[in-house]
Amino acid sequence: MEITKQEIILKIHLAISVLVVVPAAIIYGFNSSSAFDISLNSVDEHNQFKAIMGLYLGFSILWILGIFKVKFLKAALLSNCVFMFGLGFGRVLSWLMDGTPTLVYQLGVFAELLLGFYGLWVLKNQNILKKRSFA
């Protein structure tokens, strides 16, 4: 099965998002202190990070469905924009209010906003919001 240029344009940011978000989810859920300056000290804190892991994995499943199933593409694109802008703008707010984060989080802000804006570009310029099918 050959992948077309159009499919790459529509879906590349979904694939990139999955490749980044799934490992981040696993790290948040099972070993957050290994990659981040985070110390979880209570069951509630561990529970919160496992919930974040679940959200990340749930969105990733929707993005994977959007990559492989046309009927999920619009939902995958929209949810990816909301997810990336939510993270990106939350990190910008933290940067302004709390101070400069580590380099990993600084790069995260750039990447999340880039993916969010790319998703908006895809939705606008590929007429995804107006089309009912993509075949």
N, C-alpha and C positions, 0 to 999 in steps of 0.2 A: 504494500500500500504506500503510495507516494504522498508526501506531505507537500501541499502547495504553498506558495509564497503568501497567499491570502490567509491561510490557516496559521502560518507562523506569526504574521502581523496580529491576528486576532487573539492568539493564545500564548505567545511567548512569555508575557508577564505572569500569566497564571502558572506556567511551569516553573519559572524562576521563583515565584512566591512559594510554591509547594516545596521546592528544593531548599529554601531558607527557613520556612516556617515549621516544617515537620521536625528538623533537628532542634530548633529553638524550643519547640513544644516539649520534646523529650528531655532536654536539659532543664527547662523550667520545672517539669513535673518530677524528675527523679534525681537531679544532681545540680541544682542551681548554683551552689557555691563553687563548683568546679570551673565555671566560665565567667561568673559575675561576682562582684563584691557584695554578696547577699548571704546572710546567715538566718536560717529559719529556726526558730527556737520553740515553737509550740505546734500542737496538732492543727490548730486553726490556720496557722501560717502555711504549713504543709498542704492543708486542704485547699487553701486559696490558690497556691501554685499548681496543684493538680487540676483545679477548675480552669485555670488559664490554659493549661496544657490541653484540656478537653475542648475548649473553645478553638484553640489554634488547630487542633486535629480535625474538628468538625468543619471549620471553614476550608481546610485543605481538602477534605473529602468532596465538598461542593465544587472546588476549583478543579479537581481531577475529573469529576463528572462533567464539568463544562468543557474540559479539554477533549473528552472522548464522546460525549453525547450532546448533539446539537440542541436538544430541548432544554438543557441546563446551562447553555452558554451565557445567555443574558443574565440569569441569576448569579452565575459565577463572576461575570464581569462587574456587575453592580456591587456584589458583596465584597469583591476584592478592593474596589475603590473605597468603600466605606471602611473596611478593615485597615487599609494602608493609611488613609487620611486620618482615621481615628488614632492610630499609633503615632503617626508622624506629628500631628498637631498636639497630641498629648505630650510628646517628648519635647517639642518646641516650647510649650508652656512650662514644662519642668526646667528646661534649660534657662528660661528667663527668670523663673521664680526661685529655683533651687541652686543654680550655678551650672558650670560646665561639667557634663558627664565624661566618662571615659571615652576613649577613641572608638570603641566598638559601638557605643550608643550614638556618638556623633555621626558615624557612618550610617547607622541605622536610620537616623532622621532623614538623611539625604536619600537613601535607598527607598524608604517607605514613601516619601513624597514623590520621588521619581516614578515609582510604580503606580501610585495613585493618579498622577497626572497622565501617565501613559494610558492607563485604563480609561480615563475620561476622554482622551484623544481617540482611542479605539471606538468607544461608544458613540462619540459625535461624528467622526469622519468615516466610519464604516457603516453608519446608519443602523446600528444595532437596535437602538431604541424604537425605530419605526418598523423594522422587519419582524415578521412572525416566524419565518423559517430562514435557514441559512444555506440550504442546499442549492 
